[in-house]
Every structure is written in structure tokens, then in C-alpha cells.
Amino acid sequence: MLSPGLKHRVMAGFTLVEALLALLLAGVGTGIISNTLTGILRRSYITIAVTRISDESERFAAAFTQQGKMAVGWALYPDRAAYLADPVANVAAVGNVLVFRDQLPDGTLINELYEFDPATQTLARYEGDFTQQRTLLNKVAFSTGYPTVFAQELGLVQAHWTVQSPYELLDFESYGSPLRMH
């Protein structure tokens, strides 16, 4: 029974304008959240890529240093063609191909080759000859101030290179000093 003073009945619910406004606010909130999550994922991807590239280059540098310590000799060449044409006559003070020579306990000599190819922007490490690739770095360039990747000075073999990550240029350098120099 209705009281005599209550003439109109109150209906619960939303008007069309209120419902559309609620949907608009929900859409804006969802857009902000998705943009935030996308930004977080993008930064995570960049961080992972930079870390991966840095780790690969650090391992390459460590292999270079270790091989330099174990080598009984080394030689630098301007490029692969110069090395293959005449490994004795084409030795240079700087170059993009470095050959470390290591001697096993049984007297067997093994070559460890490092090659920078400016055309493909790769830095590769080979064992034995150019057919047994061990490591490959991509998006490699010369470091600022260095005309080649490899150089030698006062019996110290050096490698300087820059790798392009999705975010920045990463500079690396490594040095090797054969046992006879220690």
C-alpha cells in the first residue's frame, strides 16, 4: 500500500547518457592500462636484447683473451683474401683477420681465426679454418678511432668493435698476450 503523500514511483537504473559515459570511461581506462603494459613490455624487450648482445660480445672477448694467452704465435691480415693468398707474405700490423696459432700437448698446431666482415657487419670466430665457425656476432662495426677491428702494438694483440643493439651502440675491446710475452 502506498502512502497518500507519495504520488510517483521512483525507478532505479541509468539513463542512456550515464551508460554511454560509463562505457567511455571504461574504454579510456583500458586504453591507458594497455599502453602502460605495452611500454613495459617494450622496455623489457629492449633490456633483454641489450643484455643478450652484451653477453655474446663479452663471451667473444673472453674467448679472444683466452686464446691470446694460449697462443704460441699470431698474425694479422687485412682480410680473408690476403690470408688465403699467402699467410706468410701478407702479414700486417692491423687488419680484419687475426689468426692465433695454438699447440696441443702432442705437438699438433691448431689455428683459431677471427674475422670481421664489413660487408655483412659480422665478427666471426673459426676453429681450424674458415669452415668451422664457432661464434658469430651480428651488427658489428669499427669502434670510433679504429680503422680495423684487430691491431697489435708492442706484442699485445688488440680487438676493438662496436655492436648495434636496439637501443644503443655497445663498445667492446679485448687484449691478448701470448705466453712468451708474460
Secondary structure, DSSP 8 states (H G I E B T S, - for coil): ---TT--S----S--HHHHHHHHHHHHHHHHHHHHHHHHHHHHHHHHHHHHHHHHHHHHHHHHHHHHHHH-SEEEEESSHHHHHH-TTTT-BSEESEEEEEEE-TTS-EEEEEEEEETTTTEEEEEESSTTSEEEEE-SEEE-TT-SSSEEEETTEEEEEEEEE-SS-EEEEEEEE--GGG-
